[in-house]
Amino acid sequence: MIPEIEKTPIDEIKGFQEKKLRDLLVYLNGNSQYYKKHFAANNININDISTLEDLREIPVTDKDDLQKHFDEFLCVEKSSIIDFVTTSGTLGEAVTFAMTENDLNRLAYNEYLSFLCANSSADDIFQLMVTLDKRFMAGMAYFLGLRKLGAGIIRMGPGSQKLQFDSIKRFSPSGLVCVPSFITKMISYAEENRIDINSLSVKKAVCIGEPIRNDDFSLNALGKKINDKWGIKLYSTYASTEMGTAFTECEAGKGGHHHPEMIIVEFLDKDNNPVPEGSPGEVTITTLGVEAMPLLRFKTGDICNRHSGKCSCGRTTMRLGPVIGRRKQMLKLKGTTLFPPAIYNVLNQLEFVVNYIVEVSTNELGIDRILVKAGVRSLEKYTEKTIKDHFRSIMRVAPEIELLPPQEITALQFAEGGRKPRIFHDYRNTKNL
């Protein structure tokens, strides 16, 4: 069932969020050392902030602030903290987050809404192919959301295609929750072991961590690679530890739906000014209903487009387009500006490329050097030139290419014992990002 607030006119949603914003400002001023100092240092009278537009008077915060002032962001006594989680640290040192019992309940409700978007119900059984350990919020969030939905859960975690298929055959799940590139590995395993995947019980997958769509909502190379072999319905979802909120596609597949009771979203340029609709901007969030560590105008680093207009599913809320890239990961390749997902999309079109990582460094002239290390099916059959020619045909420029056995790429992706594959490695600064 769609919450009523997600079906109401936009001006009513705005009024609803403005009331929630005023409650949040009072809460932060009374409980957050960081924001109390932030307001005072910037001469902010919270009584003057009454509309969403007024938010622009408050300077933004970012990951650096969280890393430096964790204790000051806490709004509760440490005895009230139930769970500690950390971000993946893709853009630097991991950030710690604390959660209370109420925050865990909010997280469950958020993912309950996400699974409703993805046309799921208590009748579904989901194979959960992400980790619940290693301080990972996402795995726990999906587990809690599925429990609230009343759906069946198979806690498999990532890896081991053999065990994944054994579990599918034993329990007949209708859905998967996983990183989409892992589905391509399952497809390869099925082909090698003569498993007819399209005769299995799985009908859909909630895809996390990697985009499966282009800006026009058509499936990108990764999404097509999956659908060409396995005719399951793919639902894209976007979330982060900091926002504790997900934007998940509905059946229409036209962007992840905004849940107004969970979060306020702005789209800003590099100077922190709002961008017009139709222009990409950095997703900047204000969390609603968070007890331990609420965030106000927090810059996520992710660049996205937003889309408005009533969806065919009946929701009137804003929809978030696929992540174009992260602001800190913007690259320059021979005068061409691009983000890593553009490189991934080219590589995902090549059937013989099993996996890859992208390494970025700075050469002696201060120019970005981009090296793609690609795991290919046959080192004897394919050459670097094959991949470079493919890049030039699509992007007009090509990065450096190094071919390696797929198992070596897998080891590089999980070199630091990460909880998900690390594909982008940025060495442009003194500290590895």
C-alpha positions as CSV (number, residue, x, y, z in Angstrom):
1,M,0.0,0.0,0.0
2,I,1.4,3.4,-1.0
3,P,1.5,5.9,2.0
4,E,-0.9,8.7,1.5
5,I,1.8,11.4,1.7
6,E,3.4,9.9,-1.5
7,K,0.2,10.4,-3.5
8,T,-0.7,13.9,-2.4
9,P,-0.1,17.1,-4.5
10,I,3.5,18.5,-4.4
11,D,2.5,21.7,-2.5
12,E,1.0,19.5,0.3
13,I,4.2,17.4,0.4
14,K,6.2,20.6,0.7
15,G,4.1,21.9,3.6
16,F,4.4,18.5,5.3
17,Q,8.2,18.6,5.0
18,E,8.4,22.2,6.3
19,K,6.6,21.2,9.5
20,K,9.0,18.3,9.9
21,L,12.0,20.6,9.2
22,R,10.9,23.0,12.0
23,D,10.7,20.1,14.4
24,L,14.2,18.9,13.3
25,L,15.8,22.4,13.8
26,V,14.4,22.6,17.4
27,Y,15.7,19.0,18.1
28,L,19.2,19.8,16.7
29,N,19.5,23.1,18.5
30,G,18.7,21.3,21.8
31,N,20.6,18.1,21.4
32,S,23.4,18.4,18.8
33,Q,26.6,20.1,20.0
34,Y,27.8,20.3,16.4
35,Y,24.7,22.0,14.9
36,K,24.3,24.3,17.9
37,K,27.8,25.6,17.3
38,H,27.1,25.6,13.5
39,F,24.0,27.8,14.0
40,A,25.9,30.2,16.3
41,A,29.0,30.5,14.2
42,N,26.8,31.4,11.1
43,N,24.3,33.6,12.9
44,I,21.4,31.3,12.2
45,N,18.2,31.9,14.1
46,I,16.3,28.7,13.7
47,N,13.0,30.6,14.1
48,D,13.8,32.3,10.8
49,I,14.0,29.0,8.9
50,S,10.4,28.1,8.1
51,T,10.4,27.0,4.4
52,L,12.5,24.6,2.3
53,E,13.9,27.6,0.5
54,D,15.1,29.1,3.8
55,L,17.4,26.1,4.2
56,R,19.8,27.8,1.8
57,E,20.7,30.2,4.6
58,I,22.4,27.3,6.5
59,P,25.9,26.3,5.3
60,V,26.2,22.6,4.2
61,T,28.0,19.8,6.0
62,D,30.0,16.9,4.5
63,K,31.9,13.7,5.3
64,D,34.9,15.7,6.6
65,D,32.7,17.2,9.3
66,L,31.4,13.8,10.3
67,Q,34.9,12.3,10.5
68,K,36.3,15.2,12.6
69,H,33.3,15.7,15.0
70,F,31.6,12.3,15.4
71,D,30.9,12.8,19.1
72,E,29.5,16.3,18.6
73,F,26.9,15.0,16.0
74,L,25.5,12.6,18.6
75,C,22.1,13.7,20.0
76,V,21.7,10.9,22.5
77,E,23.6,9.5,25.4
78,K,25.9,6.6,24.4
79,S,23.9,4.3,26.6
80,S,21.0,4.7,24.1
81,I,23.0,3.5,21.2
82,I,22.0,0.0,20.0
83,D,24.1,-0.4,16.9
84,F,27.2,1.1,15.3
85,V,27.7,1.1,11.5
86,T,30.4,2.5,9.2
87,T,30.3,3.7,5.6
88,S,32.3,1.8,3.0
89,G,35.0,4.4,2.9
90,T,35.0,4.6,-0.9
91,L,36.0,8.3,-0.9
92,G,38.3,8.2,2.1
93,E,38.3,7.0,5.7
94,A,35.1,5.3,6.8
95,V,32.6,7.4,8.7
96,T,31.0,5.9,11.9
97,F,27.3,6.2,12.6
98,A,25.4,5.3,15.7
99,M,21.8,4.1,15.8
100,T,19.2,3.9,18.6
101,E,16.2,1.5,18.8
102,N,14.0,4.2,17.1
103,D,16.6,4.6,14.3
104,L,16.5,0.8,13.7
105,N,12.7,1.0,13.5
106,R,13.0,3.9,11.1
107,L,15.5,1.9,9.0
108,A,13.1,-1.1,8.9
109,Y,10.2,1.2,7.8
110,N,12.4,2.8,5.1
111,E,13.2,-0.6,3.5
112,Y,9.6,-1.7,3.9
113,L,8.7,1.3,1.7
114,S,11.4,0.3,-0.7
115,F,10.2,-3.2,-1.1
116,L,6.6,-1.9,-1.6
117,C,8.0,0.2,-4.5
118,A,9.6,-2.9,-5.9
119,N,6.2,-4.6,-6.1
120,S,6.9,-6.9,-3.3
121,S,4.7,-8.3,-0.5
122,A,4.5,-10.8,2.3
123,D,4.0,-13.5,-0.4
124,D,7.6,-13.1,-1.6
125,I,10.7,-14.9,-0.5
126,F,14.0,-12.9,-1.0
127,Q,17.5,-14.3,-1.1
128,L,19.6,-11.7,0.7
129,M,23.0,-11.7,-1.1
130,V,24.6,-8.9,0.9
131,T,26.5,-9.2,4.2
132,L,24.9,-8.5,7.6
133,D,28.3,-8.3,9.3
134,K,31.3,-6.0,9.0
135,R,29.3,-3.0,10.3
136,F,27.4,-2.9,7.1
137,M,24.1,-1.0,7.3
138,A,22.6,-2.1,4.0
139,G,22.4,-5.8,4.8
140,M,20.8,-5.1,8.1
141,A,18.4,-2.6,6.5
142,Y,17.2,-5.1,3.9
143,F,16.8,-7.8,6.5
144,L,14.7,-5.5,8.8
145,G,12.6,-4.2,5.9
146,L,11.8,-7.7,4.7
147,R,10.8,-8.7,8.3
148,K,8.5,-5.7,8.5
149,L,7.0,-6.6,5.1
150,G,6.5,-10.2,6.3
151,A,8.3,-11.7,3.4
152,G,10.5,-14.8,3.6
153,I,14.3,-14.3,4.0
154,I,17.2,-16.5,3.0
155,R,20.3,-15.0,4.5
156,M,23.0,-16.1,2.0
157,G,25.4,-13.2,2.0
158,P,27.7,-12.6,-1.1
159,G,29.8,-15.0,-3.0
160,S,29.8,-18.7,-3.8
161,Q,27.6,-19.1,-6.9
162,K,27.3,-22.8,-6.2
163,L,25.7,-22.2,-2.8
164,Q,23.5,-19.4,-4.2
165,F,22.0,-21.8,-6.8
166,D,21.7,-24.6,-4.1
167,S,19.7,-22.2,-2.0
168,I,17.5,-21.1,-4.9
169,K,16.7,-24.8,-5.7
170,R,16.0,-25.6,-2.0
171,F,13.8,-22.6,-1.1
172,S,12.4,-21.2,-4.3
173,P,12.9,-17.5,-3.7
174,S,11.0,-15.1,-5.9
175,G,13.5,-12.3,-5.5
176,L,17.2,-11.5,-5.0
177,V,18.8,-8.5,-3.2
178,C,22.3,-8.2,-4.6
179,V,25.0,-6.2,-6.4
180,P,24.0,-6.5,-10.1
181,S,27.5,-7.5,-11.3
182,F,27.3,-10.6,-9.1
183,I,24.2,-11.7,-11.1
184,T,26.5,-11.8,-14.2
185,K,28.8,-14.1,-12.4
186,M,25.8,-16.3,-11.5
187,I,24.8,-16.3,-15.2
188,S,28.3,-17.5,-16.2
189,Y,28.3,-20.2,-13.5
190,A,24.8,-21.4,-14.7
191,E,26.0,-21.6,-18.3
192,E,29.1,-23.5,-17.3
193,N,27.1,-25.9,-15.2
194,R,24.1,-26.2,-17.6
195,I,21.6,-24.6,-15.2
196,D,18.5,-23.3,-16.9
197,I,18.2,-20.1,-14.9
198,N,14.9,-19.0,-16.7
199,S,13.2,-22.1,-15.3
200,L,14.0,-21.1,-11.7
201,S,11.7,-19.4,-9.2
202,V,13.4,-16.0,-9.3
203,K,11.4,-13.3,-11.0
204,K,13.0,-10.1,-9.8
205,A,16.1,-8.6,-8.3
206,V,16.6,-5.4,-6.2
207,C,19.9,-4.2,-7.4
208,I,22.2,-2.2,-5.1
209,G,25.5,-0.5,-5.3
210,E,25.8,-0.2,-9.1
211,P,23.6,1.6,-11.7
212,I,21.7,-0.5,-14.1
213,R,20.1,2.3,-16.1
214,N,21.2,5.1,-18.4
215,D,20.0,8.7,-17.9
216,D,17.0,8.0,-20.1
217,F,16.0,5.1,-17.8
218,S,16.9,2.5,-20.5
219,L,18.9,-0.4,-19.2
220,N,22.7,0.3,-19.4
221,A,25.2,-2.3,-20.5
222,L,25.2,-4.1,-17.2
223,G,21.4,-4.2,-17.0
224,K,21.2,-5.5,-20.6
225,K,23.8,-8.1,-20.0
226,I,21.6,-9.5,-17.2
227,N,18.3,-9.3,-19.0
228,D,19.6,-10.8,-22.2
229,K,20.4,-14.0,-20.4
230,W,18.0,-14.0,-17.4
231,G,14.6,-12.5,-17.9
232,I,14.0,-11.2,-14.4
233,K,12.6,-7.8,-13.5
234,L,15.4,-5.5,-12.3
235,Y,14.7,-2.8,-9.7
236,S,17.4,-0.1,-9.1
237,T,17.8,1.3,-5.7
238,Y,20.0,4.2,-4.4
239,A,20.9,4.8,-0.8
240,S,23.8,5.6,1.6
241,T,24.6,5.0,5.3
242,E,24.5,8.8,5.9
243,M,20.9,9.2,4.7
244,G,19.5,6.0,6.1
245,T,17.0,6.2,3.3
246,A,16.6,4.5,0.0
247,F,15.2,5.7,-3.4
248,T,13.8,2.5,-5.1
249,E,12.2,2.2,-8.5
250,C,8.6,1.0,-8.9
251,E,7.3,-1.1,-11.8
252,A,7.7,1.8,-14.2
253,G,11.4,1.9,-13.8
254,K,11.6,5.7,-14.2
255,G,13.7,6.6,-11.2
256,G,13.9,5.9,-7.5
257,H,10.9,7.3,-5.5
258,H,11.4,9.9,-2.8
259,H,9.8,9.2,0.6
260,P,9.0,12.7,2.0
261,E,8.4,11.5,5.5
262,M,12.1,10.2,5.6
263,I,14.2,12.9,4.0
264,I,14.5,16.4,2.4
265,V,16.5,16.5,-0.8
266,E,18.3,19.3,-2.5
267,F,20.3,19.3,-5.7
268,L,23.3,21.7,-5.6
269,D,26.1,22.9,-7.8
270,K,29.8,23.1,-6.8
271,D,29.1,26.5,-5.2
272,N,26.2,25.1,-3.2
273,N,23.5,26.8,-5.2
274,P,20.3,25.0,-6.3
275,V,20.4,23.7,-9.9
276,P,17.3,23.9,-12.1
277,E,15.4,20.8,-12.9
278,G,16.9,19.1,-15.9
279,S,20.5,19.8,-14.7
280,P,22.4,17.4,-12.6
281,G,23.3,18.4,-9.1
282,E,24.9,17.0,-6.0
283,V,22.4,15.2,-3.8
284,T,22.3,17.1,-0.5
285,I,20.1,15.6,2.2
286,T,18.4,16.5,5.5
287,T,17.2,13.4,7.4
288,L,13.9,13.3,9.1
289,G,13.0,11.1,12.1
290,V,16.6,10.2,12.9
291,E,17.3,10.2,16.7
292,A,21.0,9.5,17.2
293,M,22.7,11.4,14.4
294,P,20.3,13.5,12.3
295,L,22.0,15.4,9.4
296,L,21.2,18.9,8.1
297,R,22.1,19.8,4.5
298,F,24.6,17.0,4.2
299,K,26.4,16.8,0.8
300,T,26.6,13.1,-0.3
301,G,29.0,13.6,-3.1
302,D,26.7,11.9,-5.6
303,I,25.6,13.7,-8.8
304,C,22.1,12.9,-10.0
305,N,19.2,14.3,-12.0
306,R,15.7,14.7,-10.5
307,H,12.4,14.1,-12.2
308,S,8.9,15.3,-11.3
309,G,5.4,14.6,-12.5
310,K,3.0,11.9,-11.4
311,C,4.2,8.4,-11.9
312,S,2.1,5.6,-13.5
313,C,2.2,3.9,-10.1
314,G,0.2,6.7,-8.5
315,R,3.0,8.4,-6.6
316,T,3.5,12.1,-7.0
317,T,6.9,12.3,-5.3
318,M,10.1,13.4,-6.9
319,R,12.1,10.6,-8.6
320,L,15.9,10.3,-8.5
321,G,17.7,9.4,-11.7
322,P,20.7,7.1,-11.9
323,V,23.9,8.3,-10.2
324,I,26.0,10.0,-12.9
325,G,29.1,9.9,-10.7
326,R,30.7,11.2,-7.5
327,R,32.0,14.8,-7.5
328,K,35.4,13.7,-6.1
329,Q,35.7,11.0,-8.7
330,M,35.4,13.4,-11.7
331,L,38.1,12.6,-14.3
332,K,39.8,14.3,-17.2
333,L,40.9,12.0,-20.0
334,K,42.6,13.8,-22.9
335,G,40.4,16.9,-22.4
336,T,37.2,14.8,-21.9
337,T,35.4,15.1,-18.6
338,L,33.8,11.9,-17.4
339,F,32.9,9.9,-14.3
340,P,33.8,6.3,-13.6
341,P,30.3,4.9,-14.4
342,A,30.9,5.9,-18.0
343,I,34.0,3.6,-18.0
344,Y,32.1,0.8,-16.4
345,N,29.4,1.0,-19.0
346,V,31.8,0.5,-21.8
347,L,33.5,-2.4,-20.1
348,N,30.2,-4.1,-19.3
349,Q,29.4,-4.2,-23.1
350,L,32.3,-6.6,-23.7
351,E,31.3,-10.2,-23.2
352,F,34.9,-11.4,-22.7
353,V,35.6,-9.0,-19.8
354,V,34.7,-10.9,-16.6
355,N,35.6,-8.2,-14.1
356,Y,37.8,-5.0,-13.7
357,I,39.1,-2.3,-11.6
358,V,39.9,1.3,-12.5
359,E,43.0,3.0,-11.1
360,V,43.5,6.7,-11.3
361,S,46.8,8.5,-10.5
362,T,48.5,11.8,-11.5
363,N,51.4,11.8,-13.9
364,E,54.4,14.0,-13.8
365,L,52.5,16.8,-15.6
366,G,49.7,16.8,-13.1
367,I,47.3,15.1,-15.5
368,D,44.9,12.3,-14.7
369,R,46.3,8.8,-15.6
370,I,43.6,6.2,-15.9
371,L,44.5,2.5,-15.9
372,V,41.9,-0.2,-16.4
373,K,42.9,-3.6,-15.2
374,A,40.5,-6.0,-16.9
375,G,40.0,-9.7,-16.2
376,V,39.4,-11.5,-19.5
377,R,38.3,-15.0,-20.4
378,S,41.4,-15.7,-22.5
379,L,44.6,-13.8,-22.3
380,E,45.8,-15.4,-25.5
381,K,42.8,-14.5,-27.6
382,Y,42.2,-10.8,-26.6
383,T,44.5,-7.8,-26.5
384,E,44.6,-4.4,-24.9
385,K,44.0,-2.9,-28.4
386,T,40.6,-4.7,-28.6
387,I,39.4,-2.9,-25.5
388,K,40.9,0.5,-26.4
389,D,39.3,0.4,-29.9
390,H,35.9,-0.2,-28.2
391,F,36.5,2.8,-25.9
392,R,37.4,5.0,-28.8
393,S,34.3,3.9,-30.7
394,I,32.0,5.1,-27.9
395,M,33.9,7.8,-26.0
396,R,36.5,8.9,-28.7
397,V,39.2,8.5,-26.1
398,A,40.7,5.4,-24.4
399,P,42.4,4.8,-21.0
400,E,45.4,2.6,-20.5
401,I,44.5,-1.1,-20.4
402,E,46.2,-4.0,-18.6
403,L,44.8,-7.6,-19.1
404,L,44.9,-10.0,-16.1
405,P,43.3,-13.3,-15.1
406,P,39.9,-12.7,-13.6
407,Q,40.9,-14.3,-10.3
408,E,43.7,-11.6,-9.9
409,I,41.1,-8.8,-10.4
410,T,38.8,-10.4,-7.8
411,A,41.7,-10.3,-5.3
412,L,42.3,-6.7,-6.1
413,Q,38.6,-5.8,-5.7
414,F,38.7,-7.3,-2.2
415,A,42.3,-6.5,-1.4
416,E,41.5,-4.9,2.0
417,G,38.9,-7.4,3.1
418,G,36.1,-5.1,2.0
419,R,32.4,-6.1,2.3
420,K,31.7,-5.2,-1.3
421,P,34.0,-5.1,-4.4
422,R,36.0,-1.9,-4.7
423,I,36.2,-1.1,-8.4
424,F,37.5,2.4,-8.3
425,H,40.9,3.2,-6.8
426,D,41.9,6.8,-6.7
427,Y,45.6,7.5,-6.0
428,R,45.6,11.2,-7.0
429,N,46.2,12.4,-3.5
430,T,48.8,11.5,-0.9
431,K,46.2,9.3,0.8
432,N,44.6,6.5,-1.1
433,L,40.9,7.3,-1.4
